[in-house]
Amino acid sequence: MTHRLLINHKTVYDYDAAVPYSLLQLRLTPRGRPGQQIEDWCLDIEGGKIQVQYKDHNDNHLTLVSLNPGTDQVVITCQGAVDVQDTQGVIGRHSGPAQLWLFKRQTRYTEAGRQCKALAERVHGDVGSVSWLHDLSAIVRSTITYEIGATNAYWRAEDAAKAGHGVCQDHAHIFIACCRLKGIAARYVSGYLLMDDRTHQNASHAWAEAHVDGLGWVGFDISNGISPDHRYVCLATGLDYGEAAPVSGLRYGQAQEKLAVHLSVQQ
């Protein structure tokens, strides 16, 4: 059965001084893949100009935006309809320019320290199997308390594991760190989630995917304890948050920014 999700996502950056130059990378256009087809999508920029759009090495749709010189506000609006199906988290075979072995490499965000290694050692059974990965997800979820505002976007997996709390980004990074420690290819996913109790949200969502022999990529939403179903829309994948963040970039000048996100996901 196909379900259509309607998404409206607005990101507003307000600066306390004029910005002389800034360049943003946007991963805010979903891509078609098993269980997900884009029916309609529109991206609009106020205070900046789209320079180029292309597919990156992770097969993400990337939009490069330059800010208008001297601007003090940028508004990024994306909206559209995405048709999704429940594949029980199974995405299938690997594709794209990045080779599968690349996703076994640790990064700054996912380097496993003592705490992550201890978590990985608590999982028993056939390493890399679906049941082993579900057990790992459950252990991470029960050990690392979900707590909004307790961490920031620059925290590493080991930071959150030591602190014992975090958000979906931290859960995904810890899960990935443990997978790679055991030689399992794993990647970070950013996207949207249709919530059961509300339409409006203050942030997008994140989860992880691991590569399983015979199945290919399989998704695990550690924070909610399930594999992604028809309520999930993938925006981008990568080695970690840095490669899959909806918005990233650089800015010259001394201006301080204030960020506001307005997001609605509904059927």
N, C-alpha and C positions, 0 to 999 in steps of 0.2 A: 504494500500500500504506500502511495506517495502522499506526503504531507507538504504543504506550502507554508514557509515561514516568511513573514514580512518583517524587515529590519530597517530601523532608522537610527543612525549613529552620528552624533554631532560631537566634535572635539573642538574646544575653544581655547586658544592660547592668548592670554592678555599679558602684555609687557609693560613695565613701569617706565620704560624709556624707548625711544625709537631704535629699531634694530637695523644696523647698517647692512648686514648680510647674513642670510641663513639658508641652509639647504636641508630639505626634509626627504626622507625615504618613507613612503607610505605602502604598507601591505594591507590595504583595506578593500581589496577586490577579491572576493572568493573565486576559487578555481573549480572547474568541473572535475569530478573524480567519482569512483564507485560510490553510489548512494547519495550523490550530491550533484545537482544540475542547476545552473544559473538561468533563471527565467528572465530576470530583468535586473539591471544594476546601474546606478548613476553615482559619480563622484564629482563633487563641486568644491571649489576652493575660493575663499574670499581673503584677500590680503596677500595672495601669492599667485604663481603661474606654473602650470604643468610644463615641464621641460621635455620629458621623455617618459615612455612607458615600455617595459620590457619584462621578459621572464628571467629570473635570476637562476643561480646554479641549483637551487632547491625546487625549481619549477614554480615558484611563487610569482604572482603578478605584482610587479613593483612599479610604483609611480614616483618619479623624482620631481620635487616641487621647490622652486626658488621663491623666497619671500620678496615682496615688493620693497625696495630700499626705503628705509625710514618708517616702515609700518609699526604699529604698536598692538595690532590684533590680527590673529589668523583664525579663520573658522573653516574647519574641514567637515563637510557633510557627505555621508554616503547612505544610500537607501536603495532598497530593491526587494525582489522576491527570489527565494531559493527553494527548489523542490528537493526534499530529502526523503530517504528511505531508511528503515532499520536494517542494517547489515550485521547487527550484533557486534559492532566494533571492527569487523574485518574489512580492511581496505584492499588487500590483495597484493599482488606482486609489486616490487619496487620499480619505479620509473624516474626519469629525469636525468640531467647531466651528472649530478653528484653520485659517485659510486657507493654501493652499500657499505663497503668496509670503512668509509669515512665516518659513519655513524657509530662506530665502536671507539672513536677517539674522544678522550676527555677534553673538556674546555675549562676555562677559568670558572664558569658557573657550575660545572658538573664534576669537577675533580673530587674524587672520593677520599676523604680523610678518615680518621679513626671512627667517628660516629657513623658515617655512611657504611663503612666496612662492617661495623657491628650489626647494623640493620640487615645488610645482605646476608650475613652469616646466620641470621635467625630463620631464613627461609630454607625449607627442606624439600626434597623431592627431585624430580627431573628438571635440572636447571634449563631455563629457556622455554619450557612448555607453557601452555596457556594457564594451567593450574598453578604452576610456580609463579608466574607473573601476577595472577590474581592474589596469591598469598602475599607476595611482595607489596602489592598495592594496599592490601588490608593492613599490613604491619606498618607501613609508612603512615597511613591515615590514622591508625590508633595511637601511634607514638608521637606524631607531630600534630599538635592541636591546631585546628583552623582558627585563625584569629586575624581579623581585618585590622590593618594599621600597625601591626606588630613588627613588620619588616618593611624593606623598601626594594625597589627594582634592581638594586645593585648587590643584594645579598646572594651569596653562593649557597650551593646545596649544603655544604658543611656548616655554614653559619646557622642556617635554619635547623639543621639536625642537632647542633649543640644547644640552641636556644629552646628547642622543643615546641616551637610554634611557627606558624607561617600561613601563607595563602596558597591559592592554586598554583601559582608560579613556583613556589618553593616545593610543594608536593611533587610537581612534575620534574623539577631539577634533581631532587633526591632519588626519585624512582629511576631516572635516566642514569644518574651516577652509579647506582647499584647494578643496573643492567650492564653497563659498560665494564664495570669491575669484573663481571662474570663473562665477558666476551660477547655480550648480546648487543646487536645494533639497536639503538633507540634514538628517538627524536622528539623534539618539543613541538607542540601544536598550539597556535593561538586561534581563537574563534569566538563564536557566539553560542549561547545556550538558552533555549526556551525554558523559563522558570515555571514551576507549577503554581506558585502563589502570587506572582506579580508580573506585570508587563514591563515596567520601567526598571532600569538597572543603572548602577553608577560605574560599571566597568565591564569590559569584555571578559572572556573566560580562557583558561589554559588547561591542557591535559598532555598526555604523552602517548607515543606509539612505540611498540617494540616489534622487531621482526622475528616471526616464528616460522620455523621450517615447515613447509607444506601449506602454510596459510598466507605468508607475506606479512604485511604490516597489520597490526592489531592495536586498537586504541584502548587506553585505560584512563578514565577520569578518577584520579586518586582521591580528590577532595570529596567526591560524591559516592565513591565506592562502586562504580559500575563501568561497563564499556559503553562508549557513545552510541546513541541510537538516533531516532528520527528528530530529536530535539536539538541536535548539534549541527553547527555549520563551521567548517574549517576555513579559516582565512589564509594561514600560512604555516609552513613547517620549517624546521631548521635544527641545527645542532643544539641550540639553547635559545633562551629568550632573545639574545642579541641578534640572532638570525631570523627570528619570526615575530618580533615586536610589531604591532600595528603601525606605530610611528616611531622613527628614530631619525637622527641627523646631527647637524652641527650648527653653531651660531657664533658669530663674532660680536664683540661689544660687551658692555657691563650690565645690560638690562636683566632684571629678574623676571621670571615668568610665573604666571598663575594658570593652572590647568583646570578646566571644567569639562566633564564628559556627560552627555545626555544620550542614553541608549534605550531603545525599546525593541523587544523581540516578541512577536505574537503570531498566532496561526491565522 
